[in-house]
Amino acid sequence: MQLATTSGDQLWACNIHYYSDEELNFYWISTLSREHSRHIAKNPQVAASILVHENTLEEPYVIGISIAGTAEHIGENIDEKIGAGYVQKHGKDPNFLSDIASGKNLHEFYSLKPSRIVLFDNKNFPDNPRKELDLIL
């Protein structure tokens, strides 16, 4: 997933590995010193995008997701289900979460609660590929 942040007139975009839950929230890890983490501390409004399928000669369609919402620094103590989901999705070592909790691993968890999600899918919805979902915060 690509994450876009801003602080004042400074813009930043980066790639992050994420896990999403059934409530459409997104979670990732980062260190406090990363530029996107510093931006979130000052301005939690972020945007993100996920490329699901890129247009190719063999498969000529695009599927992508754009997200706007509020990011939050969660820290090292996260919900067990979220932690387990992140570890499973990314094939992390079984000690990964305890290493974060103990400070051995300096990464901490962040979340993105979307206020708006836009799906662009011209494969499944060729006549109207843009589908927007406004979410209540």
Secondary structure in CASP SS format (residue, H / E / C, confidence):
PFRMAT SS
TARGET T0000
AUTHOR 0000-0000-0000
METHOD secondary structure of the structure
MODEL  1
M C 1.00
Q E 1.00
L E 1.00
A E 1.00
T E 1.00
T E 1.00
S E 1.00
G C 1.00
D C 1.00
Q E 1.00
L E 1.00
W E 1.00
A E 1.00
C E 1.00
N E 1.00
I C 1.00
H C 1.00
Y E 1.00
Y E 1.00
S E 1.00
D C 1.00
E C 1.00
E C 1.00
L C 1.00
N C 1.00
F E 1.00
Y E 1.00
W E 1.00
I E 1.00
S E 1.00
T C 1.00
L C 1.00
S C 1.00
R C 1.00
E H 1.00
H H 1.00
S H 1.00
R H 1.00
H H 1.00
I H 1.00
A H 1.00
K H 1.00
N C 1.00
P C 1.00
Q E 1.00
V E 1.00
A E 1.00
A E 1.00
S E 1.00
I E 1.00
L E 1.00
V E 1.00
H E 1.00
E C 1.00
N C 1.00
T C 1.00
L C 1.00
E C 1.00
E C 1.00
P C 1.00
Y C 1.00
V C 1.00
I E 1.00
G E 1.00
I E 1.00
S E 1.00
I E 1.00
A E 1.00
G E 1.00
T E 1.00
A E 1.00
E E 1.00
H E 1.00
I E 1.00
G E 1.00
E C 1.00
N C 1.00
I C 1.00
D C 1.00
E H 1.00
K H 1.00
I H 1.00
G H 1.00
A H 1.00
G H 1.00
Y H 1.00
V H 1.00
Q H 1.00
K H 1.00
H H 1.00
G C 1.00
K C 1.00
D C 1.00
P C 1.00
N C 1.00
F H 1.00
L H 1.00
S H 1.00
D H 1.00
I H 1.00
A H 1.00
S H 1.00
G C 1.00
K C 1.00
N C 1.00
L C 1.00
H C 1.00
E E 1.00
F E 1.00
Y E 1.00
S E 1.00
L E 1.00
K E 1.00
P E 1.00
S E 1.00
R E 1.00
I E 1.00
V E 1.00
L E 1.00
F E 1.00
D E 1.00
N C 1.00
K C 1.00
N C 1.00
F C 1.00
P C 1.00
D C 1.00
N C 1.00
P C 1.00
R E 1.00
K E 1.00
E E 1.00
L E 1.00
D E 1.00
L C 1.00
I C 1.00
L C 1.00
END
